[in-house]
């Protein structure tokens, strides 16, 4: 029984020391939430409370009838919806963009009228999570584990449930073995 208690204590210490690492996995952000990249979506409001970090992905889901998406180099191009010299064009209707480095990235609708009405997004990518317990998501929706790809939720964390499952399995096995005398 003493070895089971030591095991449980060790697992608890490990889990506390890893708390910030649980949510350091990639976050998938579906731009615009349930409505996606659409003129009726207030993309500025959608993005205002979000944190985009290195390793995250942003997903654009949109109708080709409303234009495609251009990634631009400068704030000036972004502000004026100038798509004459894009970094890249996204044309699939469902595009995943990995955020690999810190900095600001600019995305706009290639339809000038729609862009000028506000269908554009600037994303400020920050460094990876600090690894503290304060980084644990506070809302139930942001802690859901899903396969890579867009979902109906606005953003999801991947990886925390796997670590939790392993931790709880270890505790259960430790308890089981202590009862069985193995």
C-alpha positions as CSV (number, residue, x, y, z in Angstrom):
1,X,0.0,0.0,0.0
2,X,2.9,2.4,0.8
3,X,4.3,1.9,-2.7
4,X,0.9,2.8,-4.2
5,X,0.7,6.0,-2.2
6,X,4.3,6.9,-3.3
7,X,3.3,6.2,-6.9
8,X,0.2,8.4,-6.6
9,X,2.2,11.2,-5.0
10,X,4.8,10.9,-7.7
11,X,2.2,11.1,-10.5
12,X,0.6,14.1,-8.8
13,X,3.9,15.9,-8.6
14,X,4.6,15.1,-12.3
15,X,1.1,16.3,-13.3
16,X,1.5,19.6,-11.4
17,X,4.9,20.2,-13.0
18,X,3.5,19.5,-16.5
19,X,0.4,21.7,-16.1
20,X,1.5,24.4,-18.5
21,X,2.7,21.8,-21.0
22,X,-0.7,20.2,-21.4
23,X,-2.1,23.1,-23.4
24,X,1.1,23.9,-25.3
25,X,-0.1,21.8,-28.2
26,X,-1.4,23.4,-31.3
27,X,-4.6,25.3,-31.3
28,X,-6.8,25.3,-34.4
29,X,-8.6,28.6,-34.9
30,X,-11.6,28.6,-37.3
31,X,-11.6,32.1,-38.5
32,X,-15.0,33.7,-38.0
33,X,-16.2,30.9,-35.8
34,X,-19.4,29.1,-36.9
35,X,-19.9,31.4,-39.9
36,X,-16.4,31.1,-41.2
37,X,-14.8,33.7,-43.5
38,X,-17.9,35.5,-44.6
39,X,-18.9,39.2,-45.1
40,X,-21.6,38.8,-42.4
41,X,-19.0,37.8,-39.9
42,X,-17.4,40.4,-37.7
43,X,-13.9,39.0,-38.0
44,X,-12.3,41.9,-36.0
45,X,-14.5,41.1,-33.0
46,X,-13.9,37.4,-33.4
47,X,-10.1,37.8,-33.3
48,X,-10.0,40.6,-30.7
49,X,-9.9,38.3,-27.6
50,X,-7.8,35.5,-29.1
51,X,-4.1,34.7,-28.6
52,X,-2.3,33.2,-31.6
53,X,0.9,31.4,-30.8
54,X,3.7,29.7,-32.7
55,X,2.5,26.2,-33.5
56,X,-1.2,27.2,-33.9
57,X,-3.1,27.0,-37.1
58,X,-5.7,29.2,-38.5
59,X,-8.4,27.8,-40.8
60,X,-10.3,29.7,-43.4
61,X,-13.6,28.3,-44.6
62,X,-15.2,30.3,-47.3
63,X,-17.4,30.4,-50.4
64,X,-15.4,30.9,-53.6
65,X,-18.3,33.1,-54.9
66,X,-17.2,35.8,-52.4
67,X,-13.6,35.8,-53.6
68,X,-10.5,34.1,-52.3
69,X,-8.0,35.2,-49.6
70,X,-4.7,37.0,-50.1
71,X,-1.9,37.2,-47.5
72,X,-0.2,40.6,-47.6
73,X,3.2,41.9,-46.5
74,X,2.5,45.2,-45.0
75,X,-0.1,47.0,-42.8
76,X,-0.4,49.6,-45.6
77,X,-1.5,47.0,-48.1
78,X,-3.8,45.5,-45.5
79,X,-5.4,48.9,-44.6
80,X,-6.0,49.8,-48.2
81,X,-7.0,46.2,-49.4
82,X,-4.2,46.4,-52.0
83,X,-3.8,42.8,-53.3
84,X,-1.5,43.7,-56.2
85,X,1.6,42.1,-54.6
86,X,0.4,39.3,-52.2
87,X,2.7,37.0,-50.4
88,X,0.3,34.1,-51.2
89,X,-3.2,33.5,-52.4
90,X,-5.5,30.9,-50.8
91,X,-8.0,29.5,-53.2
92,X,-9.3,26.2,-51.9
93,X,-12.3,27.3,-49.9
94,X,-10.9,25.5,-46.9
95,X,-7.3,26.6,-46.1
96,X,-5.1,25.7,-43.1
97,X,-2.3,28.1,-42.3
98,X,0.4,27.2,-39.8
99,X,1.8,29.9,-37.6
100,X,5.5,29.1,-37.5
101,X,7.1,32.4,-36.3
102,X,6.4,35.5,-34.2
103,X,5.1,38.6,-36.0
104,X,2.0,40.0,-37.6
105,X,0.4,38.4,-40.6
106,X,-2.2,40.1,-42.8
107,X,-5.1,38.3,-44.6
108,X,-7.8,40.0,-46.8
109,X,-10.6,39.1,-49.1
110,X,-9.6,39.4,-52.7
111,X,-13.0,41.0,-53.4
112,X,-12.1,44.7,-52.9
113,X,-15.6,45.8,-51.9
114,X,-15.9,43.1,-49.3
115,X,-12.4,43.7,-48.0
116,X,-13.1,47.4,-47.6
117,X,-16.3,46.5,-45.6
118,X,-14.1,44.7,-43.1
119,X,-13.5,41.1,-44.3
120,X,-9.8,41.1,-43.4
121,X,-7.8,39.7,-40.5
122,X,-4.5,40.6,-39.0
123,X,-3.0,37.9,-36.7
124,X,-0.3,38.8,-34.2
125,X,1.6,35.6,-33.5
126,X,3.3,35.4,-30.1
127,X,5.9,33.0,-28.8
128,X,4.9,29.6,-27.4
129,X,3.2,29.3,-24.0
130,X,5.2,30.2,-21.0
131,X,4.7,26.8,-19.3
132,X,2.9,28.2,-16.2
133,X,-0.3,26.9,-14.7
134,X,-1.9,30.3,-15.7
135,X,-1.9,29.1,-19.3
136,X,-4.6,26.4,-18.6
137,X,-7.7,27.3,-20.5
138,X,-10.6,28.5,-18.3
139,X,-13.5,27.6,-20.6
140,X,-14.7,24.2,-21.3
141,X,-15.0,24.8,-25.1
142,X,-11.3,25.8,-25.4
143,X,-10.1,22.6,-23.8
144,X,-11.8,20.1,-26.1
145,X,-9.5,17.7,-27.9
146,X,-10.1,17.2,-31.6
147,X,-8.4,15.9,-34.6
148,X,-6.5,18.4,-36.7
149,X,-8.9,20.4,-38.8
150,X,-11.7,23.0,-38.3
151,X,-14.6,22.3,-36.0
152,X,-17.7,24.2,-35.0
153,X,-15.9,25.6,-32.0
154,X,-13.8,28.6,-32.4
155,X,-10.6,27.1,-31.1
156,X,-9.6,23.8,-29.6
157,X,-6.6,22.5,-27.7
158,X,-5.2,19.2,-28.7
159,X,-3.2,17.0,-26.3
160,X,-4.4,17.8,-22.8
161,X,-6.9,14.9,-22.8
162,X,-4.2,12.4,-23.8
163,X,-1.9,13.4,-21.0
164,X,-4.8,13.3,-18.6
165,X,-5.9,9.9,-19.8
166,X,-2.3,8.6,-19.3
167,X,-2.1,10.1,-15.8
168,X,-5.5,8.6,-14.7
169,X,-4.6,5.3,-16.3
170,X,-1.3,5.2,-14.3
171,X,-3.1,6.0,-11.1
172,X,-5.7,3.3,-11.7
173,X,-3.0,0.7,-12.6
174,X,-1.1,1.6,-9.5
175,X,-4.1,1.1,-7.4
176,X,-5.0,-2.1,-9.2
177,X,-1.5,-3.6,-8.8
178,X,-1.4,-2.6,-5.1
179,X,-4.7,-4.4,-4.5
180,X,-3.7,-7.5,-6.4
181,X,-0.3,-7.6,-4.7
182,X,1.6,-7.5,-8.0
